[in-house]
Amino acid sequence: MTSDNSRGVHRASDEPDNQQERPIDPGWVTGFVDGEGCFSIGFVRQPDRKNRKGYRTGYQVNHDFTVVQGARSVHVLHGLREFFGVGRVYMNTRHDNHRENMYLYTVHRRSDLLEVVIPFFRGNRLRTSKAADFDKFVRCLELINAKAHLTRNGLIAIAQITETMNRQKPRTELIGILRDHTSDVRDSG
C-alpha cells in the first residue's frame, strides 16, 4: 500500500489514481450514473402520413437511459456497455460548449430497460435527486409496457410525469393538445 498523507488516502500501488479508470463494480456504476447519467422520456409527433399510419394519439413515446462522456473518457462508456451487456456507444458530434466530441452510452430498447437497467438500479439505489427521476422513469415505462401510451389519457399521464423529471421541461402544450384531441375511433381511452 502507498499512502498519500496530505489527504489521508491509502490505495494499492497498482490502483489507478483516476476513478474513471478503476474496475467497474455496482457501487461505481451507481455513483457514476448519479453524476453523468440521465433517464429520459421524450415525445415525437407521429401523425398519419402518406403510405404510413401514424400513432392513435399522434405521438410516439421514446425512452432512454444515457450516460455521456468526452472522447478522452469514451473507454468508460464501453465499460458500462460491457457491464450491462445491453445498449450501445456512439459519437455525438455536436460540440455545444465542449472542445471534443461527446460520446453517449445509451439503452433504448424497452426490454433491455425493463429486464436489465431497471432491476440493476432498483437493487443499487441512486443517491442524488436522480433517484426520483429514475422512479418516475420506471413509472412511465410501466405505463408504456401496459400500452397506456397508445391512449390519449395514458399519454397525458406519461406527459404529466415527465413534467417533473430532469430539468422539469413543461409539457403544457402537448398535454393541451392531447386534452383537446378528438378521439380516434381506435382510441379506447
Secondary structure, 3 states (H helix, E strand, C coil): CEEECCCCEEECCCCCCCHHHCCCCHHHHHHHHHHHEEEEEEEEECCCECCECCCCCCEEEEEEEEEEEEHHHHHHHHHHHHHHCCCEEEEECCCCCCCCCEEEEEECCHHHHHHHHHHHHHHCCCCCCHHHHHHHHHHHHHHHHCCHHHCHHHHHHHHHHHCCCCCCCCCHHHHHHHHHCCCCCCCCC
